[in-house]
Amino acid sequence: IRYITSWIQGTGAAAIFNLMEDAATAEISRSQIWQWVRHGAVIEDGRVVTEELVRSLTDEELATIESEFGKQNYELQNVAGAAEVFLKVALSPSFEEFLTIPASDLLPQPSRPTTE
């Protein structure tokens, strides 16, 4: 979610928790989650990875990000939109080819010069 947020702001690589992350890392992460949901993977604490668990953990992460960013920056950077993209590609019934395809819908549209 943090990387997608950065990506829609125009940053191709982002420092997240002192590590440089890029689209490849985000792709691997969401692909793994997609596989875990499909195959009912069990995580260390014994919970089965389900759509509901992913949504719940996403809500927790969004609350953490909003706390760190502040409400205004959270909204300005469209973190909720980034989370929607993440959930779409992580929970889709069929595997989405690239997360950047649906994320591109959130990119700011260039302004066109006015002609007089």
C-alpha positions, 0 to 999 in steps of 0.5 A, a space after each residue: 500500500 505504501 509503495 502503490 501510494 508512492 507510485 501514484 505520486 510519481 515515484 518509481 522507487 520509494 524508501 519504506 522502513 529504510 529499504 528501497 522498494 519498487 514495483 517488483 517488490 510490490 508485485 511479489 508481495 501482492 502475488 504471494 498474498 493472492 496465492 496464500 488466499 487461493 490456497 488457504 495458507 496458514 501464517 505463524 499465528 495459526 490463522 488461515 489467510 482468507 479474504 477477510 483476514 487480508 481486508 482486516 489487516 489492510 484496515 489496520 495498516 491504513 489506520 497506521 499509515 493515517 496516524 503516521 501521515 496525518 489526515 490531510 496528507 493521507 487524503 492528499 496522497 490518496 492512500 485509500 485509493 492505493 489500498 483499493 488497488 492493492 485489494 483488487 489485485 490481491 483478492 481478484 478471482 483471477 490473477 491480475 497481470 500487473 498492479 500498475 495497470 489498475 493503479 494507473 487509473 489513479 495517476 493525476 491527469 496532466 492539465 491541458 493548456 487552454 487555447 484562446 
